[in-house]
Amino acid sequence: MFLLFSFNFYTSLHMLVLISIIAFLFPHDLHLSIGNISYNSDQHRMEIEQRIFFDDLETSFKSQLQDKNFNILSPNSSNYDYDSLFISYLNKNIQITLENKPIKLSLLEYEADDEAFVFFLYAENIPSINTINLYSSILFEMFEGQTNIVSVKINGIKKSEKFRKGSKGIEMTF
């Protein structure tokens, strides 16, 4: 399994508890996604764990597909290819550039927890990372108050950034 998922397990667990408490206290006026990016130097692979509230993502897909009956939690009762929908959306809204080359993400798997989808993504054949350009526009098309928090851990150094509608991409050097 990814190195990311072992060293970020407790961080992700804490974030999930925090999101759940906030969502309970403030009935979903909070629109938040959380991403964790790491670099697996042994396998020359960038690994990403992305959490998105499933009701927010469903609202976005209902709008995009113009299908008010779209149910994000019922892929077996749908004619849509959920893997294709998800990876297309995530590649469009998680923009990563290394050495001035856009990185295309692949979907390993996804799962639903209590209130969010957790997507496990990766990009292969990455020999090293010293500088990363990053922008996350997840759900900006739906919610004015959407916030996307992305943490990046490369070469043992962790940096984080918060993206909101209207913010610009950033460059991180490690």
Protein Blocks (a to p, Z undefined) as FASTA:
>chain_A
ZZklmmmmmmmmmmmmmmmmmmmmmgokaccddddddddfknopacddddddfklmmmmm
mmmnopakbcfklmmlccbdfklmmmmmmmmmmccdeehiacddddfbdcddfkbccddd
ddehifbafbdcdddfehklmmmklccdddddeehiacdddddehiacddddZZ
